[in-house]
């Protein structure tokens, strides 16, 4: 451009519009590629025919470069007279043009008063020339044009914002404004975050495709989580600290807002469970709310600039729940007929006085036991006495009997690991699926022996395959087949939970915590009526070989059967605590019956 113009919109003392009595600066010029202020001839209103003397002075200061200048910034100098600080510009606009000015009698200078505080137009006509806005006190760097049809050579790369600034208080002091962002700021905010997230997405894609052939790469969601975490770190270290150190509070606040959003996404992806969608929604709320606040501060309207990346997150946050609802609805439709039959059977039971009396009696028994479905229940490791404070450690070690001592492998004594049998460590939950399955395999064999005894005492039934066709099963009382080895061999004991189903529950519902899996070892007892079922419950609760940890009574009138598609049972979580279980180190493993 050949001609540049600084227009003061607001002064330090708060004057704006027609109250601005002048530009408030003693000099103004453009900084070119040399990053120095070139020689410039001042084009001031005093050099032309002025407007009537009753009009206030102009708020513009114009400089003209006959050969034109490529602008990399601009400078101004504060007024030199004492007592002029109140007239210093706190908000201004720099305009540029290649047109010739038509000043005439100078009346066009009065058009400066039409500028309102906060005006955000990028083009205007003034004194016979068309002007383009090229500067404001503060600006944001833009990596591309907001208009996809704009040719690359026409990109401006700067988004001028009308936020106040504070020029030096010294009179005649130089104040410079360089458009080019600092290297650390630019790399930290515009390059590294995109690089980290793109690299993480690429690694996640490769991991999803080839991770079965090796374990070098992290799981896909962990890779993306690390990408967002690295993005947050780069912005905090290179942009937030840079902006805060240079006195740019708005940019520091924006970069900190960006960091918090990236941390939320990193936590959401790192979680890997169903709460991922809650993290995405939290990010959306933060992104939209925060950006509206910044948009208000930068451009005077919360809706001036739409958030760029929230559209994708909105898509994820909406489409995932919709797909989940669709799948849930499809699954429920498959079970609708089963639920209808279950509910019909339950209604029949509730209409019978005898059955209803048994249902009420069962509820009383469950209340007497005092272990309802809300009880905390996890898979824990044994308590390590060597981790306890000295006084407690001495009490535990001194109370160990020879019988308990023999139940601990001598290797642990040599290592100084004093594990206490039958004492769970509250803060040490089982974190390994391998450990969980080893314990479950042993506990499962011991549990079979217990349920046989319970079935004998309560007339319980098991499924047994047909001799003619093993694929056909029927219920038989254990008392009828226990003396017949051939028939007893065909009883179908419940198998341990499949690995695939285990990982599904870990990912979808249990936050990848194996300690929440309480039904790897599980068995089923079936009863012909409520009376025998209630009797069996009493037998289990009073059995010294087991310790009941939790009871879920789905045969209760208060239970919402929609949660299990009409299916009802009594679910017991228990531990085997006899000498055999303790000797085999499975006395803390929780099973399900």
PyMOL commands that set and color helices and strands:
alter all, ss='L'
color gray80, all
select helices_A, chain A and resi 17-19+45-47+85-87+107-114+152-154+183-213+220-245+249-271+276-299+310-351+353-369+385-387+390-398+402-406+410-415+433-458+478-481+485-489+499-508+514-516+530-541+561-564+579-583
alter helices_A, ss='H'
color red, helices_A
select strands_A, chain A and resi 3-11+25-31+41-43+60-64+73-78+89-97+123-126+129-136+138-141+158-161+174-178+380-384+419-429+461-465+473-477+546-553+570-576+590-592
alter strands_A, ss='S'
color yellow, strands_A
deselect
rebuild
show_as cartoon
